[in-house]
Amino acid sequence: MNAFLTKIKDFKEQLLNIDEVFSDKQLVSKALATTIWLLTRGKESFCFDELISLLLQESQSQANRDVLN
């Protein structure tokens, strides 16, 4: 997740460097949409329980990676 967020921040900086400005609302919306897409592997639809499960799995995976590093 940290790598993904760093990429989003870098992208924002790159856009600013070419005078392309997106509002925070637009950036938040895009980041959340991308995160959901990545977590659901592009599924067209999913239920709330699936989202919770995926978020918990990702959180645990991140915790495991942190322990290994």
N, C-alpha and C positions, 0 to 999 in steps of 0.2 A: 504494500500500500504506500509506503514511503517513497518508493521509486516512482510510482504512478503520480503521486502528488508533486514530486519534484519536477516531473515532466510537464505537468500542468502549469506550474509556476514558471518554468523555463519558456514554455509556449507563450504565456502572457507577456513575459519580458521581450521575447522576439517580436510579438505583435506591436508592443510599444515602441520598439526600435524602428519600426517602419511606419510609425504614426497611425497604426490601426488600433483603435480603442474599443474594447468591449466592456460593458458594465459588469460590475461584480455579480449582478443577478444573472447575466448571460453566462458568465464563467462558472458560477455555481451550478446552474442548470445543466450545462454541458458536462461538467465533471460528474455530477450525480447520474445523469443519463448514461454516460460512458461506464461508470462504475457498475450500475445495475446491469447494463448490457454484458459487461465482462463477467459478473457474478452469475448471471443466468445463461451464459454462453449463447446469447442471442435468441433465446426462446421468445416466441411471439407473446406468450402470456404465462403467468405463473401466479400462484396464490400467496397471500401474506405469510402463511406458515413456511412456504418454501423460501421466501425472502429472508425471514428470520433465521432459518436453518443455514442458508448460504452465508449470511453475515456472521453468524457464530462460527461457522467453519473457517471463514477467512480470518477472523480474529484469532482463532486457535492456531491456524497455520502461521500467522505472523508471530505469535508468542513462541511457537516452536523454532522459527527461524532466528528470533532474537536470542534464544537460549543457545543455539548452535554457534552463533557469532560471538 
